[in-house]
Amino acid sequence: MTNPSPADQQYLHGHHESVLRVHARRTVENSAAYLAPHLSPELHLLDVGSGPGTITKDFARRLHAGRVVGIDAGAEIVARTQAEALAEGLTNLEYRTGDVYALDFADDTFDVVHAHQVMQYMADPIAALREMRRVTKPGGLVAVRDVDYGGVRWFPWIDGIEEWRDLYEKVARRGGGEPDAGPQLLDWALRAGFEDVTATATIWCFADPAEREWWGGSWADRALHSDFARQAVEWGLASTDDLQRISDAWREWTAAPNGLFNMPHNEILARA
């Protein structure tokens, strides 16, 4: 089987409750701190792959004199996030369905174009970055943060979590993505034509009981019920028994009082 083209790609995880439970805790502070010093209230910002919209809403509160647009491929999640933004009185915020390879905006529209954990799902990340650059004003910023699944570390050493990590990388690549996107962001940006690029790195560390329950409990459910699980079975990369073993491993880790999970990320600020 060949990997899907950009036009045929589907989001790896889907929008099962166990997925949204994780994504809905993301904010500018914990997911875009590298960009925060470059924000000012009057800027216009595009958030690519806005998902449940929590980072996007945080941007809108900070850019209260500007305009924020969030785009996502999922019509259902866009309708939900737009309703939430209206209910919260965020009149400078709009959510739309959209395609990162063909953004429905004129050239030089935004001061900042942001994408958090989006490039890892792209079959052609360089094309996506070029399109993000197209809609960024000259001198503006394309800000991208992504994970390095190959670099994740955990304790206690539970074999089932290593099995999860290996399976995750296989499913992601079979779906046309690159789960170790973070370390490649700088290279992709340079190949996309950016000349002024700053690269940094940060890490998420989940260690206290509430974080273990949130992260480990989510993956215990995602291993069984999300689109990741469905695709792993459909593509012959795992059996239902394998997924149950992985889910049980996550529950074991969640219950461990010494449980710790490190997830490294890289970020780039690329000047248009």
N, C-alpha and C positions, 0 to 999 in steps of 0.2 A: 504494500500500500504506500502511496505517496502522501506527503503532508499536504494539507489544504492550502489553497492560494489565499492571499489576503481577503479576497471577496467571499470566500467560503468559510472563513474562520468563525468559530463560535467561542464564547467566553468559557473558559475551562471549568469554572466553579458553578456557574448558574447563580440563581438568586434564592436558593433555599434559606430558610430561617437561620440555619447554622452558619451560613456564609455571612449573611447580613449582620448577625450578632457580633462578628469580629469587626467587619468594616465600619459599623456604626460607632465604634469607639475612637475612630481616627479624627484628629484635629490638626490645626496648623502647628500647635506646640509639639505634638508627638510624631508628626509625619511630614512637616514642611518647615521645621525650624531653620534650616539652612537658607530658606527664602525669606523668612520673616523680616530680617533687617532691611530688605530691599523694597518693602511694601510701604506705600503711603496712601492716604485716604482717597485721593482722586483718581487712582489708576483704574484702567479697564483690564480685566483678567478673564481668560478662558481656562476652565478646568476640564481637561480631557479625561474621560473615563470616571465621571463623578460618582457613580454607584449610588449608595444610600445618601450621599450629599452632605455628610457632616463636615468634611474639610471645606467644601464649597460654601456652606453657610458660614463657617468661621471666616473665610475670606471676605464674604459679603459684609459681615459685621465690621471687619477692619477697614474695608474699602468703602466706607459708608457714603462718600461723596463721588464714588466712581460707579462702575458697572461690572457685574460678575455674571458669566454665563457658564453653566455646567452642561456638558454633553455626555450622553451614554447611549450605547446601542440598544439597550432594553427599554421598550416603550412603557412597560408596566412600572418599572422603577422610576422612570422619568416622570410619569404622571403622579406617582406617590410623592416624590421629592418636591415637585412643583406645588402640590397642594400643601405640603408642610411649610414651604417657604412663604406662601401666601398667609397661612394661619399664623406664622410668626412675625408677619409684618415686614418681611425683607423685600421691600419694593425695588431694590437695586439688583435683585437676583432673578435669573431666569434659567430654567432647565429645558433642554431640547434633546430629541434623539439626534444622533449624529455619527459620522464615520470619520475617524482620524485620518484616513487616506484621502478623503475628499471633504474637507471642512467647508461648511456652507457660509463662508464669510469672505469678504473682499480682502485683498492684499492689505497688509499694514493696518489691521483693525485694532489689535490689542497691545497693551504695554507689556503684559506678562502672559505667557501660555504655560500652564502647569500640568504635569501628569505624574500621578503617584501610583506606582506599581501597575503600569500600563504596558511599558515596552516589553516586559517579559511575555506578554501574550501576542506580540506582533510577529507575523510571518515575515514582514519586511520593515524592521524598525528604522532603517535609514530613510525609507520613503516616508514613514510617519513623521520623523523629525524634520524632514524637508518641508512637509506640509504644515507642520506647526510653525516653522520659521516663516513660511509664506505669509501667515496671518498676523505675524508679530511686527510691530512698528520698528523701523531702523533704530538701533540702539536699545531696543527692548530686550527682555529676557525670556528664553525658553528654559524652564526649570523642571528637571526630571529626577525622580528618585525611584530606585528599584532595588530588588533584593538579590542576594546571592544564595540560592538554596544549597549549593554545593558547600558553602561555608558554615551552615548552621551547626550548632553544637548543643548538646544537652547532657544533663545528669539527673538521675542515675542512667548508666549505660543500659538501655533497654533495647534488645534486638529488634523488637517490633517497630520501634520508631525509626531505626535505620532502614528497615524494610519500607516504611512509609516514605522516607526521604528518597530512596532509590526509585520507588514506584512513581512518586510525584514527578520526578525528572523525566521518566519514560513517558508518562501520560502527557506532560506539558509539551515535550518535543514531538510526540506523535500528533498532537494537535496543532503543530506549526509554531509553537512558541519557544522561548529560551529562558528556562528557569534560573540560569545563572547570569541574568541580564546585568545586574549591578556593575560588576567589574568591566563590562564591555561598553558602558554608556559613553565614556570619553572617546573611545575609538569610533563608535557609531556617529557621535556628533561631529568629529573631524571629517569622517567620510561623507557626512551629509552637507559639508561645506562651511561649517562654523569654524571661525579662526580664533575667537576669544572664548575659551572654555575653562571654567574652574571646576575641578573635581574634588569631592570630599567624601568622607565615610562616617556613618553613624551606626548604632546598633540598638535593636530592641532587646531588652532582657526581661523575661517573665519569670519571677521567682517567688512572689508572695502567694499565699493561698488563694486570694481572689483572682490573681492573674492566672494561676495554674488552672483554676476552675473555668475561667473564661476561655483561655487558649486551648488547653487540653480537652476540656469538655466539648468545645466547638469541633475540634478535629475528630474526636471520638464519634460525633454525629456525622460530620462531613464524610468520613471514611465509609459510611454506610448509605447516606441519603442524598448527597449532593450530585451535581452533574459529573464531578470528578470521579465519583464511585461508579456511576453508570457507564461512563466512557471507558474506565479501566477494564470493566467486564466486557463491554461490547467489542473492544479492540483486542481482547485476548491477552491483556497484560496482567490480569489478576483474576482470581476466582472470588466468589462470595466468601469462602472460608478465609482466603487471604485478607480480605477487607475486614472480616470480623476479628481476626487476629490483630490487625493494625488498630482497630477501634479499642480492643481490650488493652493494648499496649499504652494507648493514650490515657485510658482511665487509670491504669497502674501508675503512670507518671503523674497524673493529676493528684492522686492520693498520696504521693511521696512527700513527706515534710521537707526533704532536702532537694526537691525537684527544681531545676533551673533550665531555661531554654534561651539560647542566644540566637538572634536572627540579624546578620549583618546586612547593611544597605550601602549603596553608593549613591551620590547625588552629583548632578552637574548643573551649573549655571552657564548657559551658552548665550552669548551676546549676538543679537541679530544684526 
